[in-house]
């Protein structure tokens, strides 16, 4: 009796098979729908976080402080906007929009945190010129 599952000793073959199966299952899910409003919230969170990171890092030269201040401010803005919408305007607190704003802030903060900081100094090679 043959089985549809196989065991491969080659790790790259198994990784390829698992990747193809994962992509097949993910393409059929409905979780990939992102509304235009959520995309705007993500972009707004990223802009707020990026601006805050640049300002805080330029003043303090502290990557950790700049990361947490920028991420915290974008989350605070998302939360306050949803509280305003939920309790003052239409009575509906949208958690998805708050998460989208925070995710945009996290994405921008993490990106700035990775690519900001000390630049690697190239070692200068010394050459000696010997003339006979």
RABELVEN-V297503 format. One record per pair of residues at least 4 apart in sequence whose ideal C-beta (glycine too) atoms are under 8 Angstrom apart, sorted by the first residue. I is the first residue (numbers start at 0). J is the second residue. D is the distance in Angstrom with one decimal. If there is no record, write none. Layout:
# RABELVEN-V297503
i=I j=J d=D
i=I j=J d=D
This chain:
# RABELVEN-V297503
i=7 j=12 d=4.7
i=7 j=13 d=4.8
i=7 j=16 d=7.6
i=9 j=13 d=6.8
i=10 j=14 d=6.1
i=11 j=15 d=6.4
i=12 j=16 d=6.4
i=13 j=17 d=6.3
i=14 j=18 d=6.2
i=15 j=19 d=6.4
i=16 j=20 d=6.4
i=17 j=21 d=6.2
i=18 j=22 d=6.3
i=19 j=23 d=6.4
i=20 j=24 d=6.5
i=21 j=25 d=6.1
i=22 j=26 d=6.2
i=23 j=27 d=7.2
i=24 j=28 d=7.1
i=25 j=31 d=7.7
i=33 j=37 d=5.3
i=33 j=38 d=5.8
i=34 j=38 d=7.1
i=35 j=39 d=6.5
i=36 j=40 d=6.5
i=36 j=96 d=6.7
i=37 j=41 d=6.4
i=37 j=95 d=6.2
i=37 j=96 d=6.3
i=37 j=99 d=4.3
i=38 j=42 d=6.4
i=38 j=99 d=7.6
i=39 j=43 d=6.1
i=40 j=44 d=6.3
i=40 j=77 d=6.9
i=40 j=96 d=4.9
i=40 j=97 d=7.9
i=40 j=99 d=4.0
i=40 j=100 d=4.5
i=40 j=103 d=6.8
i=41 j=45 d=6.4
i=41 j=99 d=4.7
i=41 j=100 d=7.0
i=41 j=102 d=6.0
i=41 j=103 d=3.8
i=41 j=106 d=7.7
i=42 j=46 d=6.4
i=42 j=103 d=6.2
i=43 j=47 d=6.3
i=43 j=76 d=7.8
i=43 j=100 d=6.2
i=43 j=103 d=6.7
i=44 j=48 d=6.0
i=44 j=73 d=4.3
i=44 j=74 d=8.0
i=44 j=76 d=7.3
i=44 j=77 d=6.1
i=44 j=99 d=7.0
i=44 j=100 d=3.8
i=44 j=101 d=6.2
i=44 j=102 d=6.8
i=44 j=103 d=3.0
i=44 j=104 d=4.1
i=44 j=105 d=8.0
i=44 j=106 d=8.0
i=44 j=107 d=7.3
i=45 j=49 d=6.0
i=45 j=73 d=7.7
i=45 j=103 d=3.9
i=45 j=104 d=6.6
i=45 j=106 d=5.9
i=45 j=107 d=4.0
i=46 j=50 d=6.3
i=46 j=103 d=7.9
i=46 j=107 d=7.6
i=47 j=51 d=6.2
i=47 j=69 d=7.8
i=47 j=72 d=6.2
i=47 j=73 d=4.7
i=47 j=76 d=5.6
i=47 j=104 d=6.5
i=48 j=52 d=6.1
i=48 j=69 d=4.3
i=48 j=70 d=6.2
i=48 j=72 d=7.0
i=48 j=73 d=4.2
i=48 j=103 d=6.9
i=48 j=104 d=3.7
i=48 j=105 d=7.6
i=48 j=106 d=7.9
i=48 j=107 d=4.0
i=48 j=108 d=5.0
i=48 j=111 d=7.9
i=49 j=53 d=6.4
i=49 j=69 d=7.2
i=49 j=107 d=4.3
i=49 j=108 d=8.0
i=49 j=111 d=6.3
i=50 j=54 d=6.4
i=50 j=69 d=8.0
i=51 j=55 d=6.0
i=51 j=65 d=7.8
i=51 j=68 d=5.9
i=51 j=69 d=3.9
i=51 j=72 d=4.9
i=51 j=73 d=7.3
i=52 j=56 d=5.8
i=52 j=65 d=4.9
i=52 j=66 d=7.0
i=52 j=68 d=7.6
i=52 j=69 d=3.9
i=52 j=107 d=6.9
i=52 j=108 d=5.8
i=52 j=111 d=4.4
i=52 j=112 d=7.7
i=52 j=115 d=7.6
i=53 j=57 d=6.1
i=53 j=111 d=7.4
i=54 j=58 d=6.5
i=55 j=59 d=5.9
i=55 j=61 d=7.8
i=55 j=64 d=6.2
i=55 j=65 d=4.2
i=55 j=68 d=4.8
i=55 j=69 d=6.5
i=56 j=60 d=6.6
i=56 j=61 d=7.2
i=56 j=62 d=6.7
i=56 j=65 d=3.9
i=56 j=111 d=7.4
i=56 j=115 d=6.0
i=59 j=64 d=5.5
i=59 j=65 d=6.8
i=61 j=65 d=6.2
i=62 j=66 d=6.2
i=62 j=112 d=5.7
i=62 j=115 d=6.3
i=62 j=116 d=5.9
i=63 j=67 d=6.6
i=64 j=68 d=6.0
i=65 j=69 d=6.0
i=65 j=108 d=8.0
i=65 j=111 d=7.3
i=65 j=112 d=7.5
i=65 j=115 d=7.6
i=66 j=70 d=6.1
i=66 j=108 d=5.1
i=66 j=109 d=7.6
i=66 j=111 d=7.6
i=66 j=112 d=4.8
i=67 j=71 d=5.7
i=68 j=72 d=6.2
i=69 j=73 d=6.6
i=69 j=104 d=6.7
i=69 j=107 d=7.1
i=69 j=108 d=4.7
i=69 j=111 d=7.3
i=70 j=74 d=6.3
i=70 j=101 d=7.8
i=70 j=104 d=5.1
i=70 j=105 d=5.7
i=70 j=108 d=4.4
i=71 j=75 d=6.0
i=72 j=76 d=6.3
i=72 j=104 d=7.5
i=73 j=77 d=6.4
i=73 j=100 d=6.1
i=73 j=101 d=6.3
i=73 j=103 d=6.6
i=73 j=104 d=2.6
i=73 j=105 d=7.8
i=73 j=107 d=7.5
i=73 j=108 d=7.6
i=74 j=78 d=6.2
i=74 j=100 d=7.3
i=74 j=101 d=4.5
i=74 j=104 d=6.0
i=75 j=79 d=6.1
i=76 j=80 d=6.2
i=76 j=100 d=6.6
i=77 j=81 d=6.4
i=77 j=96 d=7.1
i=77 j=97 d=4.5
i=77 j=98 d=7.9
i=77 j=99 d=7.6
i=77 j=100 d=3.0
i=77 j=101 d=5.3
i=77 j=104 d=7.5
i=78 j=82 d=6.3
i=78 j=97 d=5.7
i=79 j=83 d=6.3
i=80 j=84 d=6.3
i=80 j=96 d=7.7
i=80 j=97 d=7.7
i=80 j=100 d=7.2
i=81 j=85 d=5.6
i=81 j=92 d=5.5
i=81 j=93 d=5.9
i=81 j=94 d=7.5
i=81 j=96 d=5.9
i=81 j=97 d=4.5
i=82 j=86 d=5.9
i=82 j=87 d=8.0
i=82 j=92 d=7.0
i=83 j=87 d=5.3
i=83 j=88 d=6.7
i=84 j=88 d=5.1
i=84 j=89 d=6.3
i=84 j=91 d=7.1
i=84 j=92 d=7.2
i=84 j=93 d=6.9
i=85 j=89 d=7.6
i=85 j=90 d=6.6
i=85 j=91 d=5.7
i=85 j=92 d=3.2
i=85 j=93 d=7.2
i=86 j=90 d=7.1
i=86 j=92 d=7.3
i=92 j=97 d=8.0
i=93 j=97 d=6.9
i=94 j=98 d=6.2
i=95 j=99 d=6.3
i=96 j=100 d=6.5
i=97 j=101 d=6.4
i=98 j=102 d=6.0
i=99 j=103 d=6.5
i=100 j=104 d=6.6
i=101 j=105 d=6.2
i=102 j=106 d=6.3
i=103 j=107 d=6.4
i=104 j=108 d=6.0
i=105 j=109 d=6.0
i=106 j=110 d=6.3
i=107 j=111 d=6.2
i=108 j=112 d=6.0
i=109 j=113 d=6.4
i=110 j=114 d=6.4
i=111 j=115 d=5.2
